[in-house]
Amino acid sequence: MPKLQVPDHIFYIHRCITLAQQAAGRTAPNPLVGSVIVKAGQIIGEGYHPQAGQPHAEIFALKAAGPQANGATLYVNLEPCNHHGRTPPCTEAIIAVGISHVVIGMVDPDPRVSGSGIERLRQAGITVTTGIEEAACQQLNEGFIHRIHHQRPLGIWKYAMTLDGKIATTTGHSAWITSPDARRAVHQLRGTCDAIIVGGNTVRQDNPNLTCHGECDRTPRRIVISRQLNLPTQANLWQTENGPTTVFTSPQADPKIRQTLTDQGVEVFSLDPLTPDAVMANLYERGCATVLWECGGELAAVAIAAGSVQKIWAFIAPKLIGGKKAPTPLGELGLTHMGDALPLTKLSLKQHGPDYLIEGYL
């Protein structure tokens, strides 16, 4: 454990965030939480919440600290829970061991907590400091926060295009627009998401795997939206030993294809109406917090128009393809005036190999 000369709230909250990130993609519908216990300038215990149903971060940290936790300071990026869920309240465990000071990154937006954890600790005579690196803590749990406020997962639309705005040549060839570095970033992003959505056209044309390609040891649920089930009977996504696959379709879909997919271990689920919002509502009920849209332009446009996308990952490769009929990333939104264009906010720019990633929020 590292020894530090003076207490540093910012340092320890960032340590909590780093710990929490180890469980990215595994905790939904729970948040990502890390906790650190410090005494006399030394970390004496730390932990993170590994997945829903397992103990919370504070419990792991308290167990690691043992009797030394008495009189120590506990750091946590999210307000400790104060209710009985799958696990007992963390506030009571903190009080029981004699923690003297709790430093919290952000208040829990969950109405079951939302300030009550802080109040319980203060009632017990514990000093509580809040709002340390709050923006970073909110960024860490943006999917959890969106899920709480909107009863839907956070939707991220990812695409890659050339500098002249093309996602394929006029013949439809698209492998590869971006570099291995950029693709590695996408595989890492997949590992932090709970589901990945594509349309039937992507399955027919690209036959994707939608795995993390070794960048993490899990595969999110692969989702296909296909109204008629006009899908190939053999595809990489039907190899469910590589990861779970769900196909959302309409009640009128081809029953033979439905049975063929079911026989291969694919879950086929009918929705009426079959819309992006209905799919996201279903994924919310399944506990998803963050969903990645890796679909083509037509489905992406429908998802954006439906409010099912909140965040954009746009990769731009320094290449030119040209061609009037070469496809572009986004289908028809019905906008005819530049003043109606959908603006992005909170922009960031990162370089991955020769390619650039623009992140922003709708």
N, C-alpha and C positions, 0 to 999 in steps of 0.2 A: 504494500500500500504506500503511495507517495506521501511524504511529509511536506507540509506547506507552512510558511512562516506566519501568515496572517489569514484569517477567514476571508474568503472571497466568494460572495454569493453568486456572481456571474459565472465564475469558474465551475462551481459545483453544480449549478443548474445545467450548464452545458455538458457536464459529465453525466447528469441524469438523462439528458437528451441522447447522448451517445449510447448509453446503456439501453434505453428504450428502443433505439433503432435496430437493435439486434433481433427484435421480434417483428420487424416490419412485414406486413402481409399475413400475420398469424393470429392477431388478437381480436379481429372484428367479431362481434359488434363492440367489443371493448376498445378503449384507447390504448395508445402506446405510452407506457409509463416506466420511468426509471427512478431510483431513489438512492441517495447516498447519506451515510451517517458520519458525522465529523465530531471529533473531540480533541481539544488541545492542538488544533491545526493538523490533525491526522485523520485520514479516512479509516474508520474502524469497521465499516460494513457497507455493502452496496448490493443492489439487485435490480431486476426488471421483471415485468409481467410477461410471461412467455406465451400465454394463449388463454382464451376464454375458459373459465372453469378452474384455472390454476390460481394459486395465491397471487395477491397483488405485489407490486414492487416493494412497497414498504415492509411487507412481511418477510420477504427474502432478506432485505437489508437488516431488519431487526434481528433475524435469526443469525446472520453473519456477525453482527456486533456483539450479541450475547449480553452478559451483565454490564459490559462497558457502556451500553446505550443509555444508562441512567445519567442524566445531566448533560447529554450530548445534544447536538443540533442535527435535525433530520431535514434533508433537502429532497424535494420531489417536484417534477415538472407540472403535475396536475394535482389539484386539491384532493386530499385523501377522502375516500368514501365514508359516508356516515349512515349507511343503511345495510340491511341484510339482503344480499342477492344470492349468487352462487357461493359467495364466501362471506364471512363475518365482516363487520365494519373495521376499516383500518384505523379509524380514530381511536377506538377503544384499545387496540393493541399498542398504539403510540402512547396513549395515556398510561397504560398499565406498566410499561417499562420505565417510566420516568423521564422521557424526552423533555428537555426544557425549552427548546426553540424549534419551530418548524418554519422552513422557508419554502414558499410555493411559487411556482412559475406562473400558473394561471388558474382562475376559478373554473370548476367543472361546469360546463353548460347543461349537463344532465339535470333535469328538474328534481330528481331524487336526491341530488347532492346540492349543487348550486348555492354555495355559501354556508350550508348547514354544517359541513365538515369543519370549516374554519371556525364557526361559532362554537361548535362542541369543544374544540381544542382550547379556545380562549376561556370558555366556561371552566375548564379544568385547570386554569392557571398557566397554560403554556403560552409563551410569546409566539405570535404568528406574524410573519412577514410575507406579503403577497406581491405579485406583479413583477417578479424578477425575470428579465428576458422574456416578457410575455409574448411578443411578436414571434420569437423563435419557437416558443412552446405551442402557439397557435398553428404555426406552419407545420410542425411535426404532426399534429392531430387534425389537420384540415378536413380529412375525410370523416372522422368521428364527429367533429363539430357540425359539418354540413348535414350529416345523417340525423343528428339530434334536432337541428333546427327545421329541417325540411322533410323528414321521414322518407328520404331517398338517399342513395349513395351519391358521393361526389363523382361526376363524370369527367374523364380526361380524354380528349381526342388527340391522338398522335398520328402524324403523317410525315412523309419525307418527300421533298420535291427538288427539282433542279433550280438553278438560279433564274431560269425563265418560266418557272411556275408549272412544270410538267411532272407527273407522277409515273409516266411510262412513255414509250415511243408510240408512234402511230400504229405499230403492229401489236401493241399491248405489252411489249417486253419491259420489265421493270427491275430485274435483278442484276446488279444492285445499284440503287441510286446513291446510297451513302456508304461510308467507309466502315470497316470492322469496328473502329472505336465508337462510332455513332450507334451501330447495331448493338454493341455491348451495353451501351447506356439504356437502350430500349429493353434489353433482356433484364437488366437490373430493375428498371421501372416495373416490368411485369411482376417481378418477385415481390413488390410492395403492394400490389393490387389484389383484390379478392376475386375478380372476374375480368375476362377479356371478351369483347364483343366484335364479331364480324358478321357480314351478310352472306347470303348464299352465293353471290357473285364472286366474292373473295375465295370461297371454298372451291368453286368450279375453276377459277382461273389460276389461283396461286397454290392451292393445296397446302396451306400453312400447317405448322405444328403448334404454334402459339405456346411454346414452352420457354423456359428461362435459359436454355442452352448452357447449363452448367454454372450460370452466374448465381444461382441459389439452389437449395435442395428441395424446392417445392414447385408445383405447377398450379397456378390459379385455375379456377373453373373456366373452361373454354365455352363460350356462348355463340351459337349461330342463330340468326334470325332469318327464317325462310317461310314465306307465306304459303307456298304451294308444295314445299318439300321436293322441288325439282333439283335434287342434290345427287352427286355420285354415290353409289352404294359402297365404294371403297375410297377412303380418304384418310389422311394422317390424323385428323381430329377424331375419327371413329376408333382409333387405337387407344382405348380408355385406360390401358395399363400405364400410359404415359401421363395421364391426368384426366380428371373428370370432364365430361362434355355434356352440355345441355343444348337441345335445339328447341327454340320457341317457334311455334307455327300456329296456323289457324285451324279451327275445327274442320274445315273443308279440305285439308291437305291429303295428299295421296296416302291411303292406308297401307299400301304395300311397302312403300318406302319407310313409313313410320315403323312397321314391324321389323323391317330389315335393320334399321338403326337400333331399335330396341334390343334385337337379338345380339348386337355387337356391344351391348353395355351402355349405349347412349341413352340418356334421359330425353324423352320427347314430351314437351309440355305445350298444351293448347291454350291460347289466350284469345279472347273475343271481347273487344277488338285487339288485334296485334299491333301495338304501338310502342315506340321507345319508352314512353312513360309507364305503360303497363309492364314492360320488361323490367324497368328500374324499380317499380313498386314490388314486383315479385322478388327481385334480388335484395331489396331492403328487408323483406320478410324472412329471407334466408340468412340475414345477418351481415350482408355485405356493406362495407363503408366506402370503398373506392373501386370504381369500375373503369377500365380502360377501353375506349372505343378505337379499334384498329381497322375500321371498316372503310369501304370505298366512299366516293364523293356523294352518291345519291343518299345512302343511308345516313351519312354524316350530316347532310343538310337537314334531313328529317329530324334527326336527334337534336341538332342545334335549335331548330325551329320549335321543338317541343320542350325546350328548356332542360334537356337531359345531359347537356354538356356545360361544365362551368370553367374548365381549364383546358388550355391548348399547349401541346408540345409540337412545335413545327421545326423540323430539320430542313436546312437549306444546304444543298450540295453545290459547290462551285463548278457546275457543269451546265452546258447548253445542249438541248435536244432539238428544240424547234418543232414545227409541224402544227398546222391549224387544227388538225383533228386529234392531236396528242392530248390525252386526258389531263385534267387539272384536279387539284385535291378536293374541291367542294362543288356539290351539285347546286341546283336551283333553290334560292331562298326567296325569290319573288321581289327582290329589291331592285328598284329602277333608278334611284337617285343616290348619288355618292353620299349625300347627307344622311342616308338611311343605313350606311355601312355599320356593322357591328364593331365597336371599338374594343380593344383589349387594354387592360389596366395591369398595374404591378408587373411590368415587363422585366425580364432578365435575359441576358445573352451569354451563352457559354460556347466554347469551342471544343469539339470532339474530333480529333484528327483534323482533316481539312474542312470538315463540315461545321456549320453553326446551328445551335439550338436556340430558338426563341421560345421562352415560356411566358404565358400571360393568362389573364382571367377575363372571361366574358362578363 
